[in-house]
Amino acid sequence: MFVACVHVEVIPHHRDDFIAATLENARNTVREPGNLRFDMIQNLDDPNKFMLYEVYRDEEGMAAHKKTAHYLTWRDQVALWFTKARERSDYFSLFPETPEQWATNLDEK
């Protein structure tokens, strides 16, 4: 499994807009066949800092996500809401070992 960790810091007056746009993206992303998980985490000390934690079955699933309408909409929507450039790191997951152990349980999936 392939994991993307994206750290973002948003302009305070865009925080609620960012949350709404990202939740919409996350809800659609977890329905993608190549996605296993999408977590949106808000920093306890600074509510304008977030981490997006995304898990994909493989590199193809990760690449396919970047071509979806919901991702492209999100990317364009939030582009001017950051205080600095997004910081992304990609990882290969060693544990959990199977997609089933990672998968978000959604009745809709």
DSSP file (Angstrom, degrees, kcal/mol; ACC not computed):
  #  RESIDUE AA STRUCTURE BP1 BP2  ACC     N-H-->O    O-->H-N    N-H-->O    O-->H-N    TCO  KAPPA ALPHA  PHI   PSI    X-CA   Y-CA   Z-CA
    1    1 A M              0   0    0      0, 0.0    92,-2.8     0, 0.0     2,-0.4   0.000 360.0 360.0 360.0 147.7    0.0    0.0    0.0
    2    2 A F  E     -AB  56  92A   0     54,-2.6    54,-3.2    90,-0.2     2,-0.4  -0.912 360.0-160.6-113.9 136.1    1.1    3.5   -0.8
    3    3 A V  E     -AB  55  91A   0     88,-2.8    88,-3.2    -2,-0.4     2,-0.5  -0.938   6.6-163.6-121.4 134.6    0.6    6.4    1.7
    4    4 A A  E     -AB  54  90A   0     50,-2.6    50,-2.7    -2,-0.4     2,-0.6  -0.977   3.2-166.7-115.0 127.9    0.6   10.1    1.1
    5    5 A C  E     -AB  53  89A   0     84,-2.9    84,-2.2    -2,-0.5     2,-0.5  -0.966   9.1-172.7-113.0 117.3    1.0   12.5    4.0
    6    6 A V  E     -AB  52  88A   0     46,-2.7    46,-2.8    -2,-0.6     2,-0.5  -0.948   6.5-161.4-116.8 120.6    0.1   16.1    3.1
    7    7 A H  E     +AB  51  87A   0     80,-3.3    80,-2.4    -2,-0.5     2,-0.3  -0.868  16.5 174.8-101.9 130.3    0.7   18.9    5.6
    8    8 A V  E     -A   50   0A   0     42,-2.6    42,-2.8    -2,-0.5     2,-0.4  -0.968  22.4-159.9-134.9 151.0   -1.1   22.1    5.0
    9    9 A E  E     -A   49   0A   0     75,-0.4    74,-2.8    -2,-0.3    75,-0.7  -0.993  21.2-157.4-128.3 123.5   -1.5   25.4    6.8
   10   10 A V  B     -D   82   0B   0     38,-3.0    72,-0.3    -2,-0.4     5,-0.1  -0.691  27.2 -99.5-106.1 153.8   -4.5   27.5    5.8
   11   11 A I    >   -     0   0    0     70,-3.0     3,-2.7    -2,-0.3     4,-0.4  -0.519  41.8-121.3 -64.2 130.1   -5.2   31.2    6.1
   12   12 A P  G >  S+     0   0    0      0, 0.0     3,-1.5     0, 0.0     4,-0.4   0.827 109.4  53.3 -49.8 -42.3   -7.4   31.5    9.2
   13   13 A H  G 3  S+     0   0    0      1,-0.3     4,-0.2     2,-0.1    -2,-0.1   0.556 110.7  49.3 -75.9  -2.5  -10.4   33.1    7.5
   14   14 A H  G <> S+     0   0    0     -3,-2.7     4,-2.9    67,-0.2    -1,-0.3   0.350  81.5 100.7-107.2   2.4  -10.5   30.2    5.0
   15   15 A R  H <> S+     0   0    0     -3,-1.5     4,-2.7    -4,-0.4     5,-0.2   0.925  83.4  44.3 -56.4 -50.9  -10.3   27.5    7.6
   16   16 A D  H  > S+     0   0    0     -4,-0.4     4,-2.4     1,-0.2    -1,-0.2   0.891 114.8  49.8 -64.2 -38.3  -14.0   26.6    7.5
   17   17 A D  H  > S+     0   0    0      2,-0.2     4,-2.6     1,-0.2    -1,-0.2   0.910 111.1  49.9 -63.8 -42.1  -14.0   26.7    3.7
   18   18 A F  H  X S+     0   0    0     -4,-2.9     4,-2.7     2,-0.2     5,-0.3   0.922 110.2  50.0 -62.6 -44.8  -11.0   24.5    3.6
   19   19 A I  H  X S+     0   0    0     -4,-2.7     4,-2.5    -5,-0.2     5,-0.2   0.941 112.6  46.7 -59.6 -47.9  -12.5   22.0    6.0
   20   20 A A  H  X S+     0   0    0     -4,-2.4     4,-1.9     1,-0.2    -2,-0.2   0.926 114.9  45.9 -61.9 -45.9  -15.8   21.8    3.9
   21   21 A A  H  X S+     0   0    0     -4,-2.6     4,-2.0     1,-0.2    -1,-0.2   0.890 114.6  47.8 -65.0 -39.6  -13.9   21.4    0.6
   22   22 A T  H  X S+     0   0    0     -4,-2.7     4,-3.0    -5,-0.2    -2,-0.2   0.873 108.7  53.1 -73.1 -36.8  -11.6   18.8    2.0
   23   23 A L  H  X S+     0   0    0     -4,-2.5     4,-2.7    -5,-0.3    -1,-0.2   0.902 109.0  50.8 -62.5 -39.6  -14.3   16.8    3.6
   24   24 A E  H  X S+     0   0    0     -4,-1.9     4,-1.5    -5,-0.2    -2,-0.2   0.925 112.6  46.2 -62.2 -44.3  -16.1   16.7    0.2
   25   25 A N  H  X S+     0   0    0     -4,-2.0     4,-2.7     2,-0.2    -2,-0.2   0.922 113.2  49.6 -62.7 -44.9  -12.9   15.5   -1.5
   26   26 A A  H  X S+     0   0    0     -4,-3.0     4,-2.3     1,-0.2    -2,-0.2   0.917 107.5  53.3 -62.6 -44.9  -12.3   12.9    1.3
   27   27 A R  H  < S+     0   0    0     -4,-2.7    -1,-0.2     1,-0.2    -2,-0.2   0.852 115.5  41.1 -61.4 -34.4  -15.9   11.5    1.0
   28   28 A N  H >< S+     0   0    0     -4,-1.5     3,-1.1    -5,-0.2     4,-0.3   0.856 110.6  57.6 -78.7 -36.8  -15.4   11.0   -2.7
   29   29 A T  H >< S+     0   0    0     -4,-2.7     3,-2.0     1,-0.3     6,-0.3   0.895  98.8  58.1 -62.8 -41.1  -11.9    9.7   -2.5
   30   30 A V  T 3< S+     0   0    0     -4,-2.3    -1,-0.3     1,-0.3    -2,-0.1   0.622 101.4  58.8 -68.7  -8.9  -12.8    6.8   -0.1
   31   31 A R  T <  S+     0   0    0     -3,-1.1    -1,-0.3    -5,-0.2    -2,-0.2   0.510  81.1 106.4 -92.7  -6.6  -15.2    5.6   -2.9
   32   32 A E  S X  S-     0   0    0     -3,-2.0     3,-1.2    -4,-0.3    33,-0.0  -0.496  76.9-129.1 -70.0 140.6  -12.4    5.3   -5.4
   33   33 A P  T 3  S+     0   0    0      0, 0.0    -1,-0.1     0, 0.0    28,-0.1   0.808 107.5  49.4 -62.0 -28.3  -11.5    1.7   -6.1
   34   34 A G  T 3  S+     0   0    0     27,-0.2    23,-2.7    26,-0.1    24,-0.4   0.530  94.9  89.6 -88.7  -5.6   -7.8    2.4   -5.5
   35   35 A N  E <   +C   56   0A   0     -3,-1.2    21,-0.3    -6,-0.3     3,-0.1  -0.745  40.6 172.6 -97.3 139.7   -8.3    4.2   -2.2
   36   36 A L  E     +     0   0A   0     19,-3.3    68,-2.1     1,-0.4     2,-0.3   0.634  68.5   1.1-110.0 -25.4   -8.3    2.4    1.2
   37   37 A R  E     -C   55   0A   0     18,-1.5    18,-2.6    66,-0.2    -1,-0.4  -0.981  45.6-171.9-164.7 146.7   -8.3    5.4    3.6
   38   38 A F  E     -C   54   0A   0     -2,-0.3     2,-0.4    16,-0.2    16,-0.2  -0.871  15.3-177.3-145.4 111.0   -8.4    9.1    3.8
   39   39 A D  E     -C   53   0A   0     14,-3.0    14,-2.8    -2,-0.3     2,-0.5  -0.900  12.4-159.9-110.3 138.4   -8.0   10.8    7.1
   40   40 A M  E     -C   52   0A   0     -2,-0.4     2,-0.4    12,-0.2    12,-0.2  -0.978  16.9-172.9-116.5 118.6   -8.2   14.6    7.7
   41   41 A I  E     -C   51   0A   0     10,-2.9    10,-2.5    -2,-0.5     2,-0.4  -0.932  11.8-152.1-120.4 133.5   -6.5   15.6   10.9
   42   42 A Q  E     -C   50   0A   0     -2,-0.4     8,-0.2     8,-0.2     2,-0.1  -0.883  26.7-112.5-107.1 134.8   -6.5   19.0   12.5
   43   43 A N        -     0   0    0      6,-2.8     6,-0.2     3,-0.5    -1,-0.0  -0.385  15.7-145.5 -65.2 135.0   -3.6   20.2   14.8
   44   44 A L  S    S+     0   0    0      1,-0.2    -1,-0.1    -2,-0.1    -2,-0.0   0.853  97.8  42.5 -70.7 -35.1   -4.5   20.6   18.4
   45   45 A D  S    S+     0   0    0      1,-0.3    -1,-0.2     2,-0.0    -2,-0.0   0.777 127.1  27.2 -84.4 -27.8   -2.2   23.5   19.0
   46   46 A D    >   -     0   0    0      3,-0.1     3,-2.2     1,-0.1    -3,-0.5  -0.875  64.8-163.0-137.7 101.7   -2.9   25.4   15.8
   47   47 A P  T 3  S+     0   0    0      0, 0.0    -3,-0.1     0, 0.0    -1,-0.1   0.512  88.0  66.8 -67.2  -2.1   -6.4   24.8   14.2
   48   48 A N  T 3  S+     0   0    0     -6,-0.1   -38,-3.0   -39,-0.1     2,-0.4   0.415  86.9  83.1 -94.8   0.2   -5.1   26.2   10.9
   49   49 A K  E <   +A    9   0A   0     -3,-2.2    -6,-2.8   -40,-0.2     2,-0.3  -0.891  57.8 174.3-108.2 135.4   -2.8   23.3   10.4
   50   50 A F  E     -AC   8  42A   0    -42,-2.8   -42,-2.6    -2,-0.4     2,-0.4  -0.933  22.1-150.8-135.5 156.3   -4.0   20.0    8.9
   51   51 A M  E     -AC   7  41A   0    -10,-2.5   -10,-2.9    -2,-0.3     2,-0.5  -1.000   8.9-155.6-127.0 132.6   -2.6   16.7    7.8
   52   52 A L  E     -AC   6  40A   0    -46,-2.8   -46,-2.7    -2,-0.4     2,-0.6  -0.933   9.9-166.1-104.4 124.7   -4.2   14.6    5.1
   53   53 A Y  E     +AC   5  39A   0    -14,-2.8   -14,-3.0    -2,-0.5     2,-0.4  -0.938  10.7 179.3-118.4 109.5   -3.4   11.0    5.4
   54   54 A E  E     -AC   4  38A   0    -50,-2.7   -50,-2.6    -2,-0.6     2,-0.5  -0.927  11.7-164.7-120.2 133.0   -4.3    8.9    2.3
   55   55 A V  E     -AC   3  37A   0    -18,-2.6   -19,-3.3    -2,-0.4   -18,-1.5  -0.969   9.3-175.5-120.4 129.6   -3.7    5.2    1.7
   56   56 A Y  E     -AC   2  35A   0    -54,-3.2   -54,-2.6    -2,-0.5   -21,-0.2  -0.897  34.0-124.5-123.1 151.0   -3.9    3.6   -1.8
   57   57 A R  S    S-     0   0    0    -23,-2.7     2,-0.3    -2,-0.3   -22,-0.1   0.859  88.8 -20.1 -59.5 -37.1   -3.7    0.0   -2.9
   58   58 A D  S  > S-     0   0    0    -24,-0.4     4,-1.8   -57,-0.1     3,-0.2  -0.928  77.4 -82.1-161.1 177.4   -0.9    0.8   -5.3
   59   59 A E  H  > S+     0   0    0     -2,-0.3     4,-2.5     1,-0.2     5,-0.2   0.836 123.5  58.5 -63.1 -32.9    0.9    3.6   -7.2
   60   60 A E  H  > S+     0   0    0      2,-0.2     4,-2.7     1,-0.2    -1,-0.2   0.904 105.4  49.0 -64.7 -40.6   -1.7    3.4   -9.9
   61   61 A G  H  > S+     0   0    0      2,-0.2     4,-1.7     1,-0.2    -1,-0.2   0.883 111.1  50.2 -64.4 -38.6   -4.5    4.1   -7.5
   62   62 A M  H  X S+     0   0    0     -4,-1.8     4,-0.9     2,-0.2    -2,-0.2   0.917 113.8  44.9 -65.1 -43.5   -2.6    7.1   -6.1
   63   63 A A  H  < S+     0   0    0     -4,-2.5     3,-0.4     1,-0.2     4,-0.3   0.885 109.5  55.6 -68.0 -39.0   -2.0    8.4   -9.6
   64   64 A A  H >< S+     0   0    0     -4,-2.7     3,-1.6     1,-0.2     4,-0.4   0.857  99.5  61.8 -63.1 -34.9   -5.7    7.8  -10.6
   65   65 A H  H >< S+     0   0    0     -4,-1.7     3,-1.5     1,-0.3     6,-0.3   0.886  96.2  59.1 -57.0 -40.2   -6.8    9.9   -7.7
   66   66 A K  T 3< S+     0   0    0     -4,-0.9    -1,-0.3    -3,-0.4    -2,-0.2   0.594 104.7  51.8 -68.3  -9.7   -5.0   13.0   -9.1
   67   67 A K  T <  S+     0   0    0     -3,-1.6    -1,-0.3    -4,-0.3    -2,-0.2   0.438  84.7 111.0-104.4  -2.2   -7.2   12.7  -12.3
   68   68 A T  S <> S-     0   0    0     -3,-1.5     4,-2.4    -4,-0.4     5,-0.2  -0.379  73.5-125.0 -75.5 152.4  -10.6   12.6  -10.6
   69   69 A A  H  > S+     0   0    0      1,-0.2     4,-2.4     2,-0.2     5,-0.2   0.888 110.2  53.0 -61.7 -40.0  -13.1   15.4  -10.9
   70   70 A H  H  > S+     0   0    0      2,-0.2     4,-2.3     1,-0.2    -1,-0.2   0.892 110.4  46.5 -68.1 -37.1  -13.4   15.8   -7.1
   71   71 A Y  H  > S+     0   0    0     -6,-0.3     4,-3.2     2,-0.2     5,-0.2   0.944 113.3  48.6 -66.5 -46.0   -9.6   16.0   -6.6
   72   72 A L  H  X S+     0   0    0     -4,-2.4     4,-2.1     1,-0.2     5,-0.2   0.885 112.5  49.0 -62.7 -38.4   -9.2   18.6   -9.4
   73   73 A T  H  X S+     0   0    0     -4,-2.4     4,-2.5    -5,-0.2    -1,-0.2   0.945 113.5  46.7 -62.9 -48.0  -12.1   20.6   -8.0
   74   74 A W  H  X S+     0   0    0     -4,-2.3     4,-2.6     1,-0.2     5,-0.2   0.942 110.6  52.4 -58.9 -49.4  -10.6   20.5   -4.5
   75   75 A R  H  X S+     0   0    0     -4,-3.2     4,-0.8     1,-0.2    -1,-0.2   0.910 114.8  41.2 -54.9 -46.5   -7.1   21.4   -5.8
   76   76 A D  H  < S+     0   0    0     -4,-2.1     4,-0.3    -5,-0.2     3,-0.2   0.872 114.0  53.5 -70.5 -36.6   -8.4   24.5   -7.7
   77   77 A Q  H  < S+     0   0    0     -4,-2.5     3,-0.4     1,-0.2    -2,-0.2   0.905 117.0  34.4 -64.9 -43.3  -10.8   25.5   -4.9
   78   78 A V  H >< S+     0   0    0     -4,-2.6     3,-2.4     1,-0.2     4,-0.3   0.491  85.5 105.8 -93.2  -4.0   -8.2   25.5   -2.1
   79   79 A A  T 3< S+     0   0    0     -4,-0.8     3,-0.4     1,-0.3    -1,-0.2   0.782  86.6  38.0 -51.8 -36.6   -5.2   26.8   -4.1
   80   80 A L  T 3  S+     0   0    0     -3,-0.4    -1,-0.3    -4,-0.3    -2,-0.1   0.290  99.1  79.3-100.3  10.4   -5.2   30.3   -2.6
   81   81 A W  S <  S+     0   0    0     -3,-2.4   -70,-3.0   -67,-0.1     2,-0.3   0.434  71.2  97.2 -97.5  -0.3   -6.1   29.3    0.9
   82   82 A F  B     -D   10   0B   0     -3,-0.4   -72,-0.3    -4,-0.3     3,-0.1  -0.643  61.8-149.7 -93.7 147.1   -2.7   28.2    2.1
   83   83 A T  S    S-     0   0    0    -74,-2.8     2,-0.3    -2,-0.3   -73,-0.1   0.694  88.2  -0.1 -81.2 -20.6   -0.2   30.3    4.0
   84   84 A K  S    S-     0   0    0    -75,-0.7   -75,-0.4    -3,-0.0    -1,-0.2  -0.939 100.8 -63.2-155.4 171.8    2.7   28.3    2.4
   85   85 A A        -     0   0    0     -2,-0.3    -2,-0.1     1,-0.1     2,-0.0  -0.264  59.6 -99.9 -62.4 146.0    3.0   25.5   -0.1
   86   86 A R        -     0   0    0    -78,-0.1     2,-0.5     1,-0.1   -78,-0.2  -0.357  31.9-141.0 -61.5 145.9    1.7   22.1    0.8
   87   87 A E  E     -B    7   0A   0    -80,-2.4   -80,-3.3    -3,-0.1     2,-0.4  -0.963  23.2-176.6-113.9 119.9    4.3   19.6    2.0
   88   88 A R  E     -B    6   0A   0     -2,-0.5     2,-0.4   -82,-0.2   -82,-0.2  -0.943  11.5-178.5-122.0 137.6    3.8   16.1    0.8
   89   89 A S  E     -B    5   0A   0    -84,-2.2   -84,-2.9    -2,-0.4     2,-0.4  -0.997  15.3-148.1-129.6 138.0    5.7   12.9    1.6
   90   90 A D  E     -B    4   0A   0     -2,-0.4     2,-0.3   -86,-0.2   -86,-0.2  -0.832  18.3-177.4-107.2 145.7    4.9    9.5    0.1
   91   91 A Y  E     -B    3   0A   0    -88,-3.2   -88,-2.8    -2,-0.4     2,-0.5  -0.909  27.3-129.1-136.5 160.3    5.5    6.2    1.9
   92   92 A F  E     -B    2   0A   0     -2,-0.3     2,-0.4   -90,-0.2   -90,-0.2  -0.970  34.7-126.7-107.9 128.4    5.2    2.5    1.4
   93   93 A S        +     0   0    0    -92,-2.8   -38,-0.0    -2,-0.5    -2,-0.0  -0.609  28.5 177.3 -81.7 129.1    3.2    0.8    4.2
   94   94 A L        +     0   0    0      1,-0.4    -1,-0.2    -2,-0.4     0, 0.0   0.700  65.3  58.1 -96.5 -28.0    4.8   -2.1    6.0
   95   95 A F  S    S+     0   0    0      2,-0.1    -1,-0.4     1,-0.1     2,-0.2  -0.946  86.7  45.5-154.8 135.6    1.9   -2.6    8.4
   96   96 A P  S    S-     0   0    0      0, 0.0    -1,-0.1     0, 0.0     6,-0.0   0.497  80.0-159.1 -58.7 156.7   -1.0   -3.1    8.2
   97   97 A E        +     0   0    0     -2,-0.2    -2,-0.1     4,-0.0     3,-0.0   0.667  62.1  48.6 -94.6 -19.2   -0.1   -5.7    5.6
   98   98 A T  S >> S-     0   0    0      1,-0.1     4,-0.9   -97,-0.0     3,-0.8  -0.894  78.1-121.4-124.2 152.9   -3.3   -6.2    3.7
   99   99 A P  H >> S+     0   0    0      0, 0.0     4,-2.3     0, 0.0     3,-0.8   0.864 112.0  61.0 -56.9 -36.4   -5.8   -3.8    2.0
  100  100 A E  H 34 S+     0   0    0      1,-0.3    -3,-0.0     2,-0.2     0, 0.0   0.835 100.3  54.2 -62.7 -32.1   -8.6   -5.2    4.2
  101  101 A Q  H <4 S+     0   0    0     -3,-0.8    -1,-0.3     1,-0.2    -4,-0.0   0.757 115.4  39.9 -72.5 -23.6   -6.7   -4.1    7.3
  102  102 A W  H << S+     0   0    0     -4,-0.9    -2,-0.2    -3,-0.8    -1,-0.2   0.794  87.4 116.8 -90.2 -32.9   -6.5   -0.6    6.0
  103  103 A A     <  -     0   0    0     -4,-2.3     2,-0.4     1,-0.1   -66,-0.2   0.003  64.3-126.7 -55.5 136.4   -9.9   -0.1    4.4
  104  104 A T        -     0   0    0    -68,-2.1     2,-1.0   -74,-0.1    -1,-0.1  -0.649  28.2-124.8 -72.4 132.5  -12.3    2.5    5.7
  105  105 A N        +     0   0    0     -2,-0.4     2,-0.4     3,-0.0     3,-0.1  -0.734  44.3 159.7 -86.6 104.9  -15.6    0.7    6.4
  106  106 A L    >   -     0   0    0     -2,-1.0     3,-1.0     1,-0.1    -2,-0.0  -0.991  40.6-145.4-124.3 132.1  -18.3    2.5    4.5
  107  107 A D  T 3  S+     0   0    0     -2,-0.4    -1,-0.1     1,-0.2    -2,-0.0   0.837 103.5  56.0 -61.2 -30.4  -21.6    1.0    3.6
  108  108 A E  T 3         0   0    0      1,-0.2    -1,-0.2    -3,-0.1    -3,-0.0   0.664 360.0 360.0 -77.0 -16.3  -21.5    2.9    0.3
  109  109 A K    <         0   0    0     -3,-1.0    -1,-0.2    -5,-0.1    -2,-0.1   0.477 360.0 360.0 -77.1 360.0  -18.1    1.5   -0.7
